[in-house]
Amino acid sequence: GSARLVDQDRPADCVVLGFETSDEVWKPFCVVETGRWSDARHFASGTLERAGFSGLVDGSTLPNDELTIRAWAIDLQGERAFPMVGTLRLRATR
C-alpha cells in the first residue's frame, strides 16, 4: 500500500496495523516502515514516490475470532495517527 500525510504532502513515517475483534476492541500488532517505491502518478507530488509499504504478517499470533484489520498512518513528529481507508475482514482459525 501507500501512506501519506495529506496536510504535509509527504510519506507517513510508518504504518501501524491492528485488528478489531468481534467485541470492537482495536489492538495494534505490527509496525510497517514506509519508504518503498510507490506509483507517484496517483499523487499530486513527486515527493511521495517513497510512500509505499509492504510486509509479511505472522497470522499465528492473531486470535481465533472474526477480525477486521485496520491500518493507521503515523506522523512521528506531530505525534498523530490517521486512519487509512479500507479494511480487511477475516476469520482466524487454527
PDB file of N, CA, C and O in Angstrom:
ATOM      1  N   GLY A   1       0.812  -1.182   0.000  1.00  0.00           N
ATOM      2  CA  GLY A   1       0.000   0.000   0.000  1.00  0.00           C
ATOM      3  C   GLY A   1       0.857   1.249   0.000  1.00  0.00           C
ATOM      4  O   GLY A   1       2.083   1.174  -0.079  1.00  0.00           O
ATOM      5  N   SER A   2       0.220   2.371   0.087  1.00  0.00           N
ATOM      6  CA  SER A   2       0.884   3.673   0.185  1.00  0.00           C
ATOM      7  C   SER A   2       0.242   4.468   1.306  1.00  0.00           C
ATOM      8  O   SER A   2      -0.970   4.409   1.511  1.00  0.00           O
ATOM      9  N   ALA A   3       1.073   5.218   2.036  1.00  0.00           N
ATOM     10  CA  ALA A   3       0.567   6.025   3.152  1.00  0.00           C
ATOM     11  C   ALA A   3       1.234   7.388   3.116  1.00  0.00           C
ATOM     12  O   ALA A   3       2.460   7.498   3.086  1.00  0.00           O
ATOM     13  N   ARG A   4       0.410   8.418   3.119  1.00  0.00           N
ATOM     14  CA  ARG A   4       0.959   9.773   3.122  1.00  0.00           C
ATOM     15  C   ARG A   4       0.245  10.643   4.136  1.00  0.00           C
ATOM     16  O   ARG A   4      -0.879  10.359   4.550  1.00  0.00           O
ATOM     17  N   LEU A   5       0.927  11.709   4.526  1.00  0.00           N
ATOM     18  CA  LEU A   5       0.357  12.715   5.419  1.00  0.00           C
ATOM     19  C   LEU A   5      -0.128  13.846   4.536  1.00  0.00           C
ATOM     20  O   LEU A   5       0.667  14.640   4.035  1.00  0.00           O
ATOM     21  N   VAL A   6      -1.420  13.915   4.350  1.00  0.00           N
ATOM     22  CA  VAL A   6      -2.017  14.831   3.380  1.00  0.00           C
ATOM     23  C   VAL A   6      -1.669  16.281   3.681  1.00  0.00           C
ATOM     24  O   VAL A   6      -1.342  17.038   2.768  1.00  0.00           O
ATOM     25  N   ASP A   7      -1.734  16.680   4.953  1.00  0.00           N
ATOM     26  CA  ASP A   7      -1.501  18.083   5.296  1.00  0.00           C
ATOM     27  C   ASP A   7      -0.036  18.497   5.169  1.00  0.00           C
ATOM     28  O   ASP A   7       0.269  19.690   5.186  1.00  0.00           O
ATOM     29  N   GLN A   8       0.882  17.521   5.041  1.00  0.00           N
ATOM     30  CA  GLN A   8       2.301  17.835   4.920  1.00  0.00           C
ATOM     31  C   GLN A   8       2.885  17.434   3.567  1.00  0.00           C
ATOM     32  O   GLN A   8       4.061  17.683   3.299  1.00  0.00           O
ATOM     33  N   ASP A   9       2.068  16.813   2.713  1.00  0.00           N
ATOM     34  CA  ASP A   9       2.497  16.384   1.388  1.00  0.00           C
ATOM     35  C   ASP A   9       3.796  15.578   1.451  1.00  0.00           C
ATOM     36  O   ASP A   9       4.752  15.849   0.724  1.00  0.00           O
ATOM     37  N   ARG A  10       3.804  14.575   2.343  1.00  0.00           N
ATOM     38  CA  ARG A  10       4.976  13.702   2.463  1.00  0.00           C
ATOM     39  C   ARG A  10       4.516  12.314   2.898  1.00  0.00           C
ATOM     40  O   ARG A  10       3.397  12.146   3.383  1.00  0.00           O
ATOM     41  N   PRO A  11       5.386  11.320   2.721  1.00  0.00           N
ATOM     42  CA  PRO A  11       5.021   9.973   3.167  1.00  0.00           C
ATOM     43  C   PRO A  11       4.844   9.913   4.683  1.00  0.00           C
ATOM     44  O   PRO A  11       5.490  10.658   5.420  1.00  0.00           O
ATOM     45  N   ALA A  12       3.974   9.031   5.138  1.00  0.00           N
ATOM     46  CA  ALA A  12       3.856   8.771   6.577  1.00  0.00           C
ATOM     47  C   ALA A  12       5.174   8.174   7.052  1.00  0.00           C
ATOM     48  O   ALA A  12       5.907   7.577   6.264  1.00  0.00           O
ATOM     49  N   ASP A  13       5.474   8.332   8.328  1.00  0.00           N
ATOM     50  CA  ASP A  13       6.716   7.788   8.879  1.00  0.00           C
ATOM     51  C   ASP A  13       6.668   6.264   8.974  1.00  0.00           C
ATOM     52  O   ASP A  13       7.690   5.599   8.813  1.00  0.00           O
ATOM     53  N   CYS A  14       5.505   5.723   9.229  1.00  0.00           N
ATOM     54  CA  CYS A  14       5.292   4.277   9.287  1.00  0.00           C
ATOM     55  C   CYS A  14       3.795   4.025   9.289  1.00  0.00           C
ATOM     56  O   CYS A  14       2.993   4.959   9.316  1.00  0.00           O
ATOM     57  N   VAL A  15       3.433   2.758   9.261  1.00  0.00           N
ATOM     58  CA  VAL A  15       2.033   2.345   9.304  1.00  0.00           C
ATOM     59  C   VAL A  15       1.883   1.340  10.436  1.00  0.00           C
ATOM     60  O   VAL A  15       2.691   0.421  10.565  1.00  0.00           O
ATOM     61  N   VAL A  16       0.852   1.514  11.254  1.00  0.00           N
ATOM     62  CA  VAL A  16       0.557   0.564  12.319  1.00  0.00           C
ATOM     63  C   VAL A  16      -0.663  -0.248  11.902  1.00  0.00           C
ATOM     64  O   VAL A  16      -1.717   0.305  11.591  1.00  0.00           O
ATOM     65  N   LEU A  17      -0.502  -1.559  11.901  1.00  0.00           N
ATOM     66  CA  LEU A  17      -1.606  -2.462  11.611  1.00  0.00           C
ATOM     67  C   LEU A  17      -2.172  -2.986  12.914  1.00  0.00           C
ATOM     68  O   LEU A  17      -1.433  -3.274  13.855  1.00  0.00           O
ATOM     69  N   GLY A  18      -3.474  -3.105  12.961  1.00  0.00           N
ATOM     70  CA  GLY A  18      -4.118  -3.639  14.145  1.00  0.00           C
ATOM     71  C   GLY A  18      -5.357  -4.402  13.761  1.00  0.00           C
ATOM     72  O   GLY A  18      -5.830  -4.315  12.628  1.00  0.00           O
ATOM     73  N   PHE A  19      -5.879  -5.147  14.706  1.00  0.00           N
ATOM     74  CA  PHE A  19      -7.108  -5.887  14.442  1.00  0.00           C
ATOM     75  C   PHE A  19      -8.176  -5.458  15.422  1.00  0.00           C
ATOM     76  O   PHE A  19      -7.903  -5.123  16.575  1.00  0.00           O
ATOM     77  N   GLU A  20      -9.392  -5.478  14.930  1.00  0.00           N
ATOM     78  CA  GLU A  20     -10.567  -5.196  15.746  1.00  0.00           C
ATOM     79  C   GLU A  20     -11.326  -6.511  15.877  1.00  0.00           C
ATOM     80  O   GLU A  20     -11.695  -7.127  14.877  1.00  0.00           O
ATOM     81  N   THR A  21     -11.554  -6.930  17.100  1.00  0.00           N
ATOM     82  CA  THR A  21     -12.242  -8.188  17.348  1.00  0.00           C
ATOM     83  C   THR A  21     -13.756  -7.986  17.290  1.00  0.00           C
ATOM     84  O   THR A  21     -14.241  -6.868  17.113  1.00  0.00           O
ATOM     85  N   SER A  22     -14.480  -9.070  17.439  1.00  0.00           N
ATOM     86  CA  SER A  22     -15.943  -9.001  17.374  1.00  0.00           C
ATOM     87  C   SER A  22     -16.527  -8.132  18.488  1.00  0.00           C
ATOM     88  O   SER A  22     -17.658  -7.662  18.365  1.00  0.00           O
ATOM     89  N   ASP A  23     -15.774  -7.908  19.581  1.00  0.00           N
ATOM     90  CA  ASP A  23     -16.259  -7.014  20.643  1.00  0.00           C
ATOM     91  C   ASP A  23     -15.797  -5.567  20.432  1.00  0.00           C
ATOM     92  O   ASP A  23     -15.873  -4.744  21.345  1.00  0.00           O
ATOM     93  N   GLU A  24     -15.309  -5.263  19.201  1.00  0.00           N
ATOM     94  CA  GLU A  24     -14.964  -3.902  18.754  1.00  0.00           C
ATOM     95  C   GLU A  24     -13.818  -3.255  19.520  1.00  0.00           C
ATOM     96  O   GLU A  24     -13.798  -2.036  19.689  1.00  0.00           O
ATOM     97  N   VAL A  25     -12.871  -4.051  19.982  1.00  0.00           N
ATOM     98  CA  VAL A  25     -11.656  -3.520  20.611  1.00  0.00           C
ATOM     99  C   VAL A  25     -10.537  -3.595  19.575  1.00  0.00           C
ATOM    100  O   VAL A  25     -10.290  -4.658  19.005  1.00  0.00           O
ATOM    101  N   TRP A  26      -9.855  -2.463  19.325  1.00  0.00           N
ATOM    102  CA  TRP A  26      -8.765  -2.416  18.360  1.00  0.00           C
ATOM    103  C   TRP A  26      -7.446  -2.634  19.082  1.00  0.00           C
ATOM    104  O   TRP A  26      -7.167  -1.986  20.091  1.00  0.00           O
ATOM    105  N   LYS A  27      -6.630  -3.557  18.557  1.00  0.00           N
ATOM    106  CA  LYS A  27      -5.348  -3.879  19.178  1.00  0.00           C
ATOM    107  C   LYS A  27      -4.259  -3.839  18.116  1.00  0.00           C
ATOM    108  O   LYS A  27      -4.314  -4.603  17.152  1.00  0.00           O
ATOM    109  N   PRO A  28      -3.273  -2.964  18.272  1.00  0.00           N
ATOM    110  CA  PRO A  28      -2.169  -2.934  17.302  1.00  0.00           C
ATOM    111  C   PRO A  28      -1.320  -4.192  17.434  1.00  0.00           C
ATOM    112  O   PRO A  28      -1.139  -4.711  18.535  1.00  0.00           O
ATOM    113  N   PHE A  29      -0.793  -4.688  16.297  1.00  0.00           N
ATOM    114  CA  PHE A  29       0.047  -5.881  16.350  1.00  0.00           C
ATOM    115  C   PHE A  29       1.281  -5.808  15.465  1.00  0.00           C
ATOM    116  O   PHE A  29       2.126  -6.701  15.530  1.00  0.00           O
ATOM    117  N   CYS A  30       1.415  -4.770  14.636  1.00  0.00           N
ATOM    118  CA  CYS A  30       2.539  -4.741  13.701  1.00  0.00           C
ATOM    119  C   CYS A  30       2.814  -3.302  13.256  1.00  0.00           C
ATOM    120  O   CYS A  30       1.886  -2.528  13.022  1.00  0.00           O
ATOM    121  N   VAL A  31       4.091  -2.959  13.142  1.00  0.00           N
ATOM    122  CA  VAL A  31       4.503  -1.673  12.574  1.00  0.00           C
ATOM    123  C   VAL A  31       5.245  -1.968  11.276  1.00  0.00           C
ATOM    124  O   VAL A  31       6.142  -2.810  11.242  1.00  0.00           O
ATOM    125  N   VAL A  32       4.864  -1.267  10.208  1.00  0.00           N
ATOM    126  CA  VAL A  32       5.482  -1.459   8.902  1.00  0.00           C
ATOM    127  C   VAL A  32       6.119  -0.142   8.476  1.00  0.00           C
ATOM    128  O   VAL A  32       5.479   0.908   8.526  1.00  0.00           O
ATOM    129  N   GLU A  33       7.368  -0.201   8.063  1.00  0.00           N
ATOM    130  CA  GLU A  33       8.068   1.000   7.606  1.00  0.00           C
ATOM    131  C   GLU A  33       7.577   1.419   6.224  1.00  0.00           C
ATOM    132  O   GLU A  33       7.253   0.578   5.385  1.00  0.00           O
ATOM    133  N   THR A  34       7.529   2.721   6.004  1.00  0.00           N
ATOM    134  CA  THR A  34       7.286   3.247   4.661  1.00  0.00           C
ATOM    135  C   THR A  34       8.653   3.481   4.023  1.00  0.00           C
ATOM    136  O   THR A  34       9.684   3.322   4.676  1.00  0.00           O
ATOM    137  N   GLY A  35       8.657   3.851   2.772  1.00  0.00           N
ATOM    138  CA  GLY A  35       9.912   4.139   2.086  1.00  0.00           C
ATOM    139  C   GLY A  35      10.095   3.321   0.821  1.00  0.00           C
ATOM    140  O   GLY A  35      11.049   3.525   0.070  1.00  0.00           O
ATOM    141  N   ARG A  36       9.182   2.402   0.594  1.00  0.00           N
ATOM    142  CA  ARG A  36       9.246   1.624  -0.639  1.00  0.00           C
ATOM    143  C   ARG A  36       8.727   2.471  -1.796  1.00  0.00           C
ATOM    144  O   ARG A  36       7.995   3.440  -1.595  1.00  0.00           O
ATOM    145  N   TRP A  37       9.108   2.098  -2.978  1.00  0.00           N
ATOM    146  CA  TRP A  37       8.657   2.791  -4.176  1.00  0.00           C
ATOM    147  C   TRP A  37       7.148   2.656  -4.324  1.00  0.00           C
ATOM    148  O   TRP A  37       6.611   1.558  -4.173  1.00  0.00           O
ATOM    149  N   SER A  38       6.461   3.745  -4.615  1.00  0.00           N
ATOM    150  CA  SER A  38       5.030   3.696  -4.932  1.00  0.00           C
ATOM    151  C   SER A  38       4.808   4.439  -6.244  1.00  0.00           C
ATOM    152  O   SER A  38       5.666   5.204  -6.684  1.00  0.00           O
ATOM    153  N   ASP A  39       3.697   4.218  -6.845  1.00  0.00           N
ATOM    154  CA  ASP A  39       3.392   4.822  -8.136  1.00  0.00           C
ATOM    155  C   ASP A  39       2.991   6.281  -7.929  1.00  0.00           C
ATOM    156  O   ASP A  39       1.839   6.560  -7.599  1.00  0.00           O
ATOM    157  N   ALA A  40       3.910   7.198  -8.115  1.00  0.00           N
ATOM    158  CA  ALA A  40       3.692   8.624  -7.844  1.00  0.00           C
ATOM    159  C   ALA A  40       2.663   9.257  -8.776  1.00  0.00           C
ATOM    160  O   ALA A  40       2.212  10.375  -8.529  1.00  0.00           O
ATOM    161  N   ARG A  41       2.290   8.559  -9.837  1.00  0.00           N
ATOM    162  CA  ARG A  41       1.279   9.131 -10.745  1.00  0.00           C
ATOM    163  C   ARG A  41      -0.053   9.325 -10.033  1.00  0.00           C
ATOM    164  O   ARG A  41      -0.876  10.126 -10.476  1.00  0.00           O
ATOM    165  N   HIS A  42      -0.278   8.604  -8.935  1.00  0.00           N
ATOM    166  CA  HIS A  42      -1.536   8.718  -8.196  1.00  0.00           C
ATOM    167  C   HIS A  42      -1.540   9.912  -7.250  1.00  0.00           C
ATOM    168  O   HIS A  42      -2.569  10.224  -6.650  1.00  0.00           O
ATOM    169  N   PHE A  43      -0.408  10.578  -7.111  1.00  0.00           N
ATOM    170  CA  PHE A  43      -0.293  11.697  -6.180  1.00  0.00           C
ATOM    171  C   PHE A  43       0.028  12.977  -6.948  1.00  0.00           C
ATOM    172  O   PHE A  43       0.573  12.931  -8.051  1.00  0.00           O
ATOM    173  N   ALA A  44      -0.311  14.100  -6.361  1.00  0.00           N
ATOM    174  CA  ALA A  44      -0.038  15.388  -6.996  1.00  0.00           C
ATOM    175  C   ALA A  44       1.440  15.749  -6.915  1.00  0.00           C
ATOM    176  O   ALA A  44       1.899  16.600  -7.676  1.00  0.00           O
ATOM    177  N   SER A  45       2.190  15.131  -6.023  1.00  0.00           N
ATOM    178  CA  SER A  45       3.577  15.492  -5.795  1.00  0.00           C
ATOM    179  C   SER A  45       4.500  14.306  -6.033  1.00  0.00           C
ATOM    180  O   SER A  45       4.214  13.190  -5.598  1.00  0.00           O
ATOM    181  N   GLY A  46       5.618  14.552  -6.729  1.00  0.00           N
ATOM    182  CA  GLY A  46       6.625  13.523  -6.929  1.00  0.00           C
ATOM    183  C   GLY A  46       7.377  13.187  -5.650  1.00  0.00           C
ATOM    184  O   GLY A  46       8.086  12.182  -5.604  1.00  0.00           O
ATOM    185  N   THR A  47       7.237  14.008  -4.602  1.00  0.00           N
ATOM    186  CA  THR A  47       7.930  13.743  -3.339  1.00  0.00           C
ATOM    187  C   THR A  47       7.341  12.537  -2.619  1.00  0.00           C
ATOM    188  O   THR A  47       7.892  12.084  -1.615  1.00  0.00           O
ATOM    189  N   LEU A  48       6.233  12.017  -3.119  1.00  0.00           N
ATOM    190  CA  LEU A  48       5.575  10.899  -2.447  1.00  0.00           C
ATOM    191  C   LEU A  48       5.903   9.553  -3.090  1.00  0.00           C
ATOM    192  O   LEU A  48       5.244   8.551  -2.811  1.00  0.00           O
ATOM    193  N   GLU A  49       6.918   9.532  -3.949  1.00  0.00           N
ATOM    194  CA  GLU A  49       7.291   8.288  -4.603  1.00  0.00           C
ATOM    195  C   GLU A  49       7.654   7.206  -3.590  1.00  0.00           C
ATOM    196  O   GLU A  49       7.468   6.023  -3.875  1.00  0.00           O
ATOM    197  N   ARG A  50       8.159   7.571  -2.432  1.00  0.00           N
ATOM    198  CA  ARG A  50       8.624   6.608  -1.432  1.00  0.00           C
ATOM    199  C   ARG A  50       7.605   6.428  -0.306  1.00  0.00           C
ATOM    200  O   ARG A  50       7.982   6.163   0.835  1.00  0.00           O
ATOM    201  N   ALA A  51       6.324   6.571  -0.623  1.00  0.00           N
ATOM    202  CA  ALA A  51       5.267   6.426   0.385  1.00  0.00           C
ATOM    203  C   ALA A  51       4.776   4.987   0.510  1.00  0.00           C
ATOM    204  O   ALA A  51       3.885   4.706   1.311  1.00  0.00           O
ATOM    205  N   GLY A  52       5.343   4.080  -0.269  1.00  0.00           N
ATOM    206  CA  GLY A  52       4.872   2.704  -0.277  1.00  0.00           C
ATOM    207  C   GLY A  52       5.299   1.915   0.951  1.00  0.00           C
ATOM    208  O   GLY A  52       6.295   2.239   1.598  1.00  0.00           O
ATOM    209  N   PHE A  53       4.534   0.876   1.262  1.00  0.00           N
ATOM    210  CA  PHE A  53       4.883  -0.038   2.342  1.00  0.00           C
ATOM    211  C   PHE A  53       4.453  -1.442   1.974  1.00  0.00           C
ATOM    212  O   PHE A  53       3.522  -1.645   1.195  1.00  0.00           O
ATOM    213  N   SER A  54       5.146  -2.400   2.549  1.00  0.00           N
ATOM    214  CA  SER A  54       4.836  -3.795   2.302  1.00  0.00           C
ATOM    215  C   SER A  54       5.442  -4.616   3.434  1.00  0.00           C
ATOM    216  O   SER A  54       6.483  -4.249   3.980  1.00  0.00           O
ATOM    217  N   GLY A  55       4.813  -5.700   3.781  1.00  0.00           N
ATOM    218  CA  GLY A  55       5.368  -6.551   4.820  1.00  0.00           C
ATOM    219  C   GLY A  55       4.595  -7.847   4.949  1.00  0.00           C
ATOM    220  O   GLY A  55       3.493  -7.992   4.419  1.00  0.00           O
ATOM    221  N   LEU A  56       5.188  -8.774   5.656  1.00  0.00           N
ATOM    222  CA  LEU A  56       4.551 -10.053   5.946  1.00  0.00           C
ATOM    223  C   LEU A  56       4.074 -10.049   7.388  1.00  0.00           C
ATOM    224  O   LEU A  56       4.736  -9.502   8.271  1.00  0.00           O
ATOM    225  N   VAL A  57       2.932 -10.658   7.618  1.00  0.00           N
ATOM    226  CA  VAL A  57       2.358 -10.735   8.955  1.00  0.00           C
ATOM    227  C   VAL A  57       2.248 -12.196   9.346  1.00  0.00           C
ATOM    228  O   VAL A  57       1.769 -13.019   8.566  1.00  0.00           O
ATOM    229  N   ASP A  58       2.686 -12.518  10.545  1.00  0.00           N
ATOM    230  CA  ASP A  58       2.577 -13.879  11.075  1.00  0.00           C
ATOM    231  C   ASP A  58       1.173 -14.066  11.624  1.00  0.00           C
ATOM    232  O   ASP A  58       0.863 -13.610  12.724  1.00  0.00           O
ATOM    233  N   GLY A  59       0.329 -14.734  10.857  1.00  0.00           N
ATOM    234  CA  GLY A  59      -1.064 -14.926  11.242  1.00  0.00           C
ATOM    235  C   GLY A  59      -1.249 -15.805  12.468  1.00  0.00           C
ATOM    236  O   GLY A  59      -2.326 -15.808  13.063  1.00  0.00           O
ATOM    237  N   SER A  60      -0.210 -16.559  12.861  1.00  0.00           N
ATOM    238  CA  SER A  60      -0.358 -17.440  14.020  1.00  0.00           C
ATOM    239  C   SER A  60      -0.470 -16.664  15.326  1.00  0.00           C
ATOM    240  O   SER A  60      -0.855 -17.226  16.351  1.00  0.00           O
ATOM    241  N   THR A  61      -0.139 -15.386  15.298  1.00  0.00           N
ATOM    242  CA  THR A  61      -0.235 -14.570  16.513  1.00  0.00           C
ATOM    243  C   THR A  61      -1.604 -13.931  16.693  1.00  0.00           C
ATOM    244  O   THR A  61      -1.886 -13.342  17.737  1.00  0.00           O
ATOM    245  N   LEU A  62      -2.459 -14.045  15.674  1.00  0.00           N
ATOM    246  CA  LEU A  62      -3.786 -13.442  15.753  1.00  0.00           C
ATOM    247  C   LEU A  62      -4.733 -14.361  16.515  1.00  0.00           C
ATOM    248  O   LEU A  62      -4.590 -15.583  16.457  1.00  0.00           O
ATOM    249  N   PRO A  63      -5.694 -13.788  17.224  1.00  0.00           N
ATOM    250  CA  PRO A  63      -6.640 -14.620  17.985  1.00  0.00           C
ATOM    251  C   PRO A  63      -7.622 -15.350  17.072  1.00  0.00           C
ATOM    252  O   PRO A  63      -7.883 -14.918  15.949  1.00  0.00           O
ATOM    253  N   ASN A  64      -8.153 -16.448  17.565  1.00  0.00           N
ATOM    254  CA  ASN A  64      -9.211 -17.170  16.846  1.00  0.00           C
ATOM    255  C   ASN A  64     -10.507 -16.394  17.014  1.00  0.00           C
ATOM    256  O   ASN A  64     -11.184 -16.525  18.034  1.00  0.00           O
ATOM    257  N   ASP A  65     -10.847 -15.603  16.041  1.00  0.00           N
ATOM    258  CA  ASP A  65     -12.024 -14.740  16.126  1.00  0.00           C
ATOM    259  C   ASP A  65     -12.278 -14.177  14.738  1.00  0.00           C
ATOM    260  O   ASP A  65     -11.435 -14.308  13.851  1.00  0.00           O
ATOM    261  N   GLU A  66     -13.415 -13.560  14.545  1.00  0.00           N
ATOM    262  CA  GLU A  66     -13.657 -12.784  13.343  1.00  0.00           C
ATOM    263  C   GLU A  66     -12.970 -11.446  13.563  1.00  0.00           C
ATOM    264  O   GLU A  66     -13.256 -10.742  14.532  1.00  0.00           O
ATOM    265  N   LEU A  67     -12.061 -11.102  12.657  1.00  0.00           N
ATOM    266  CA  LEU A  67     -11.245  -9.906  12.836  1.00  0.00           C
ATOM    267  C   LEU A  67     -11.444  -8.934  11.682  1.00  0.00           C
ATOM    268  O   LEU A  67     -11.725  -9.332  10.552  1.00  0.00           O
ATOM    269  N   THR A  68     -11.293  -7.658  11.991  1.00  0.00           N
ATOM    270  CA  THR A  68     -11.210  -6.617  10.976  1.00  0.00           C
ATOM    271  C   THR A  68      -9.832  -5.983  11.117  1.00  0.00           C
ATOM    272  O   THR A  68      -9.506  -5.428  12.167  1.00  0.00           O
ATOM    273  N   ILE A  69      -9.020  -6.063  10.059  1.00  0.00           N
ATOM    274  CA  ILE A  69      -7.678  -5.476  10.066  1.00  0.00           C
ATOM    275  C   ILE A  69      -7.804  -4.025   9.614  1.00  0.00           C
ATOM    276  O   ILE A  69      -8.397  -3.727   8.578  1.00  0.00           O
ATOM    277  N   ARG A  70      -7.233  -3.132  10.417  1.00  0.00           N
ATOM    278  CA  ARG A  70      -7.241  -1.691  10.114  1.00  0.00           C
ATOM    279  C   ARG A  70      -5.816  -1.159  10.183  1.00  0.00           C
ATOM    280  O   ARG A  70      -4.992  -1.658  10.950  1.00  0.00           O
ATOM    281  N   ALA A  71      -5.534  -0.141   9.374  1.00  0.00           N
ATOM    282  CA  ALA A  71      -4.200   0.461   9.346  1.00  0.00           C
ATOM    283  C   ALA A  71      -4.286   1.953   9.665  1.00  0.00           C
ATOM    284  O   ALA A  71      -5.264   2.623   9.334  1.00  0.00           O
ATOM    285  N   TRP A  72      -3.233   2.453  10.317  1.00  0.00           N
ATOM    286  CA  TRP A  72      -3.133   3.868  10.671  1.00  0.00           C
ATOM    287  C   TRP A  72      -1.799   4.403  10.155  1.00  0.00           C
ATOM    288  O   TRP A  72      -0.752   3.793  10.371  1.00  0.00           O
ATOM    289  N   ALA A  73      -1.846   5.549   9.472  1.00  0.00           N
ATOM    290  CA  ALA A  73      -0.637   6.237   9.028  1.00  0.00           C
ATOM    291  C   ALA A  73      -0.129   7.087  10.191  1.00  0.00           C
ATOM    292  O   ALA A  73      -0.904   7.795  10.834  1.00  0.00           O
ATOM    293  N   ILE A  74       1.177   7.014  10.455  1.00  0.00           N
ATOM    294  CA  ILE A  74       1.748   7.655  11.637  1.00  0.00           C
ATOM    295  C   ILE A  74       2.635   8.839  11.264  1.00  0.00           C
ATOM    296  O   ILE A  74       3.475   8.745  10.369  1.00  0.00           O
ATOM    297  N   ASP A  75       2.436   9.951  11.963  1.00  0.00           N
ATOM    298  CA  ASP A  75       3.267  11.157  11.886  1.00  0.00           C
ATOM    299  C   ASP A  75       4.014  11.249  13.212  1.00  0.00           C
ATOM    300  O   ASP A  75       3.454  11.713  14.205  1.00  0.00           O
ATOM    301  N   LEU A  76       5.274  10.813  13.240  1.00  0.00           N
ATOM    302  CA  LEU A  76       6.029  10.790  14.494  1.00  0.00           C
ATOM    303  C   LEU A  76       6.304  12.186  15.036  1.00  0.00           C
ATOM    304  O   LEU A  76       6.173  12.416  16.238  1.00  0.00           O
ATOM    305  N   GLN A  77       6.683  13.125  14.166  1.00  0.00           N
ATOM    306  CA  GLN A  77       6.994  14.482  14.611  1.00  0.00           C
ATOM    307  C   GLN A  77       5.770  15.164  15.227  1.00  0.00           C
ATOM    308  O   GLN A  77       5.876  15.807  16.271  1.00  0.00           O
ATOM    309  N   GLY A  78       4.630  15.025  14.593  1.00  0.00           N
ATOM    310  CA  GLY A  78       3.407  15.651  15.092  1.00  0.00           C
ATOM    311  C   GLY A  78       2.678  14.820  16.137  1.00  0.00           C
ATOM    312  O   GLY A  78       1.673  15.254  16.699  1.00  0.00           O
ATOM    313  N   GLU A  79       3.199  13.609  16.395  1.00  0.00           N
ATOM    314  CA  GLU A  79       2.583  12.689  17.354  1.00  0.00           C
ATOM    315  C   GLU A  79       1.098  12.495  17.044  1.00  0.00           C
ATOM    316  O   GLU A  79       0.235  12.650  17.907  1.00  0.00           O
ATOM    317  N   ARG A  80       0.828  12.146  15.758  1.00  0.00           N
ATOM    318  CA  ARG A  80      -0.548  11.957  15.308  1.00  0.00           C
ATOM    319  C   ARG A  80      -0.667  10.643  14.549  1.00  0.00           C
ATOM    320  O   ARG A  80       0.308  10.131  14.000  1.00  0.00           O
ATOM    321  N   ALA A  81      -1.873  10.115  14.532  1.00  0.00           N
ATOM    322  CA  ALA A  81      -2.186   8.911  13.767  1.00  0.00           C
ATOM    323  C   ALA A  81      -3.448   9.166  12.959  1.00  0.00           C
ATOM    324  O   ALA A  81      -4.400   9.772  13.451  1.00  0.00           O
ATOM    325  N   PHE A  82      -3.447   8.701  11.718  1.00  0.00           N
ATOM    326  CA  PHE A  82      -4.577   8.914  10.825  1.00  0.00           C
ATOM    327  C   PHE A  82      -5.089   7.569  10.323  1.00  0.00           C
ATOM    328  O   PHE A  82      -4.304   6.774   9.805  1.00  0.00           O
ATOM    329  N   PRO A  83      -6.389   7.293  10.463  1.00  0.00           N
ATOM    330  CA  PRO A  83      -6.921   6.027   9.956  1.00  0.00           C
ATOM    331  C   PRO A  83      -6.826   5.986   8.438  1.00  0.00           C
ATOM    332  O   PRO A  83      -7.121   6.968   7.758  1.00  0.00           O
ATOM    333  N   MET A  84      -6.414   4.846   7.920  1.00  0.00           N
ATOM    334  CA  MET A  84      -6.310   4.678   6.476  1.00  0.00           C
ATOM    335  C   MET A  84      -7.614   4.093   5.940  1.00  0.00           C
ATOM    336  O   MET A  84      -8.357   3.429   6.662  1.00  0.00           O
ATOM    337  N   VAL A  85      -7.872   4.347   4.687  1.00  0.00           N
ATOM    338  CA  VAL A  85      -9.093   3.883   4.040  1.00  0.00           C
ATOM    339  C   VAL A  85      -9.001   2.376   3.792  1.00  0.00           C
ATOM    340  O   VAL A  85      -7.958   1.860   3.392  1.00  0.00           O
ATOM    341  N   GLY A  86     -10.083   1.705   4.032  1.00  0.00           N
ATOM    342  CA  GLY A  86     -10.170   0.279   3.730  1.00  0.00           C
ATOM    343  C   GLY A  86      -9.880  -0.603   4.925  1.00  0.00           C
ATOM    344  O   GLY A  86      -9.138  -0.226   5.833  1.00  0.00           O
ATOM    345  N   THR A  87     -10.473  -1.776   4.911  1.00  0.00           N
ATOM    346  CA  THR A  87     -10.262  -2.778   5.953  1.00  0.00           C
ATOM    347  C   THR A  87     -10.185  -4.142   5.291  1.00  0.00           C
ATOM    348  O   THR A  87     -10.545  -4.319   4.128  1.00  0.00           O
ATOM    349  N   LEU A  88      -9.712  -5.083   6.059  1.00  0.00           N
ATOM    350  CA  LEU A  88      -9.674  -6.470   5.622  1.00  0.00           C
ATOM    351  C   LEU A  88     -10.353  -7.297   6.691  1.00  0.00           C
ATOM    352  O   LEU A  88      -9.951  -7.258   7.853  1.00  0.00           O
ATOM    353  N   ARG A  89     -11.375  -8.044   6.317  1.00  0.00           N
ATOM    354  CA  ARG A  89     -12.100  -8.888   7.272  1.00  0.00           C
ATOM    355  C   ARG A  89     -11.648 -10.320   7.085  1.00  0.00           C
ATOM    356  O   ARG A  89     -11.539 -10.803   5.958  1.00  0.00           O
ATOM    357  N   LEU A  90     -11.388 -10.994   8.184  1.00  0.00           N
ATOM    358  CA  LEU A  90     -11.009 -12.394   8.105  1.00  0.00           C
ATOM    359  C   LEU A  90     -11.448 -13.144   9.351  1.00  0.00           C
ATOM    360  O   LEU A  90     -11.774 -12.556  10.382  1.00  0.00           O
ATOM    361  N   ARG A  91     -11.443 -14.434   9.221  1.00  0.00           N
ATOM    362  CA  ARG A  91     -11.751 -15.292  10.349  1.00  0.00           C
ATOM    363  C   ARG A  91     -10.537 -16.167  10.588  1.00  0.00           C
ATOM    364  O   ARG A  91     -10.206 -17.029   9.774  1.00  0.00           O
ATOM    365  N   ALA A  92      -9.877 -15.937  11.712  1.00  0.00           N
ATOM    366  CA  ALA A  92      -8.690 -16.705  12.066  1.00  0.00           C
ATOM    367  C   ALA A  92      -9.120 -18.021  12.706  1.00  0.00           C
ATOM    368  O   ALA A  92      -9.877 -18.030  13.677  1.00  0.00           O
ATOM    369  N   THR A  93      -8.640 -19.112  12.165  1.00  0.00           N
ATOM    370  CA  THR A  93      -8.928 -20.430  12.741  1.00  0.00           C
ATOM    371  C   THR A  93      -7.645 -21.255  12.729  1.00  0.00           C
ATOM    372  O   THR A  93      -6.809 -21.133  11.835  1.00  0.00           O
ATOM    373  N   ARG A  94      -7.522 -22.083  13.733  1.00  0.00           N
ATOM    374  CA  ARG A  94      -6.367 -22.985  13.806  1.00  0.00           C
ATOM    375  C   ARG A  94      -6.833 -24.353  14.193  1.00  0.00           C
ATOM    376  O   ARG A  94      -6.021 -25.270  14.312  1.00  0.00           O
TER     377      ARG A  94
END
